[in-house]
Amino acid sequence: MIMLLNECSKTGKSGVTLPCCDVPEKALTDYFSQALLRDKAPELPELSEPEVVRHFTNLSSLNHHLDKGFYPLGSCTMKYNPKVNDAAAAHPAFSGLHPLQSSQSLQGAMQIYGEVEQYLCAVTGMNAFTLQPAAGSHGELTGVMIMRKYHASKGQNKSIILIPDSAHGTNPASVAIGGFKAVTVNSTSEGLVDIEDLKKKLTPEVAGFMLTNPNTLGIFEENVVEIARLIHQQDGLMYMDGANMNALLGIVKTADMGFDITHINLHKTFSTPHGGGGPGSGPIGVNKKLAQFLPTPVIKKDGKNWVFDWNRPDSIGHVLSFWGHFGVIIRAWAYIRMLGAKGLREVAENAIINANYIRARLEGIYELPYKKRSMHEIVFSGDKQKSRGAKTLDIAKRLLDYGIHAPTIYFPLIVHEAIMIEPTETEKLETLDQFIETMLTIDEEISNDLEKVTKAPWTTPVSRLDEGRANRELNIKWQDGTAIKTE
Ligand SMILES: *Cc1c(COP(=O)(O)O)cnc(C)c1O
């Protein structure tokens, strides 16, 4: 077990060697009034440098992560991200900037904002972008606020946003926070939007349709142009949840499918490592008729200079302090510049081929409930395995013993015992083969050695956690003499 730094601390240990002080010592009270000072010194651990480095190195390997192994977490696009993009973002010329500097002194940074907006317009066919939203879900909310403003500007009081039953959980949440009612549209047995059900629910109160394409089953909504026509007939807006653009880059543009608004997750598709709750970025793009509603300020070019345009009377306002998560935006800029248009298309082609390779080799052993062509991810059902005694959760836990992160499980909700695999384009054939062999081995273990699977994991630092309780009663406060408690 790894001890906490507080537990390894010993009075007098130090990680630095400083020369003797050669100026007279001053008391803190010479600078600050007593009222501002602490009563007693903070309880910081005292440790040597190697102890601290080893502590964090050991901690970093307790959990699975992308630098350690394969991470096929469906819908999350956990792909390997080139370190050079991290280096670009960490460059002191960027990391040393302050957002309150004058725009005159931020010209280089503003150029990067402007160019990323242009690149995203090129990728999606949208007319204008804002880089402010801090995550995909925040982009959705921003989009919903724009929908509201659009309808209000036309004197329309619409109250409903339609969402397919396969939608990501953030979709209905954003709709509700944005003040609309989410109404669910069913899927067909093929895994596509049920057009007949859509027609039934498409009343004049419908403000728009929030659709993921490829949908969360990894299937392309082939009727999307017809769906857009129906929604537009009622003056509804088409919103695309574009969190997972990996399958589309360079192949199809969001605007060409009839969407009016889309968000993009830079931290999924455009090179920012994610998964630990670090900063994200969920830019949204809109077409011409909605550009006036984008959040303020808009970054634009005035002659030779980049400027912030605050004079936007129709704007929904500001959605984030300052201008968006700049480090994430620099990574996206570097990634797009590195790959170019041809490279971006190859990202999509390889993401699709990798997913279909896994599908072809596992289909039959694992049940594939929706058989339409897969895009960048595949959703199997663990029903066959469950009938032999092991749930999808067990399979996911057993994968950890083999050094592989579990796929997304039990989502989308319309698939029993769902196992949602997104290999991404950055994995080589050998890694895919190793994953496939492992999935086949686990299937055999279910027949031959069931407990190996149902009691997994065996090799991780902790075995089965009570995940429901850990979420509901989260308490990670350090208490004297004890490691992390969940009581
Ligand atoms: C990840 C994801 C989101 C939400 O993005 P966050 O950045 O996590 O808020 C929305 N929709 C889909 C389909 C996603 O995969």
Ligand as a Chemical Component Dictionary entry (heavy atoms), coordinates in Angstrom:
data_LIG
# 
_chem_comp.id                   LIG 
_chem_comp.type                 NON-POLYMER 
_chem_comp.pdbx_formal_charge   0 
_chem_comp.three_letter_code    LIG 
# 
loop_
_chem_comp_atom.comp_id 
_chem_comp_atom.atom_id 
_chem_comp_atom.alt_atom_id 
_chem_comp_atom.type_symbol 
_chem_comp_atom.charge 
_chem_comp_atom.model_Cartn_x 
_chem_comp_atom.model_Cartn_y 
_chem_comp_atom.model_Cartn_z 
_chem_comp_atom.pdbx_ordinal 
LIG C1 C1 C 0 -18.425 12.953 -23.817 1  
LIG C2 C2 C 0 -19.720 13.179 -24.431 2  
LIG C3 C3 C 0 -20.502 14.286 -24.056 3  
LIG C4 C4 C 0 -20.144 15.235 -22.925 4  
LIG O1 O1 O 0 -18.896 15.833 -23.012 5  
LIG P1 P1 P 0 -18.173 16.385 -21.697 6  
LIG O2 O2 O 0 -16.980 17.135 -22.198 7  
LIG O3 O3 O 0 -17.820 15.174 -20.888 8  
LIG O4 O4 O 0 -19.134 17.279 -20.978 9  
LIG C5 C5 C 0 -21.696 14.469 -24.729 10 
LIG N1 N1 N 0 -22.111 13.605 -25.676 11 
LIG C6 C6 C 0 -21.388 12.531 -26.048 12 
LIG C7 C7 C 0 -21.903 11.638 -27.138 13 
LIG C8 C8 C 0 -20.166 12.269 -25.431 14 
LIG O5 O5 O 0 -19.466 11.196 -25.781 15 
# 
loop_
_chem_comp_bond.comp_id 
_chem_comp_bond.atom_id_1 
_chem_comp_bond.atom_id_2 
_chem_comp_bond.value_order 
_chem_comp_bond.pdbx_ordinal 
LIG C1 C2 SING 1  
LIG C2 C3 SING 2  
LIG C2 C8 DOUB 3  
LIG C3 C4 SING 4  
LIG C3 C5 DOUB 5  
LIG C4 O1 SING 6  
LIG O1 P1 SING 7  
LIG P1 O2 DOUB 8  
LIG P1 O3 SING 9  
LIG P1 O4 SING 10 
LIG C5 N1 SING 11 
LIG N1 C6 DOUB 12 
LIG C6 C7 SING 13 
LIG C6 C8 SING 14 
LIG C8 O5 SING 15 
# 
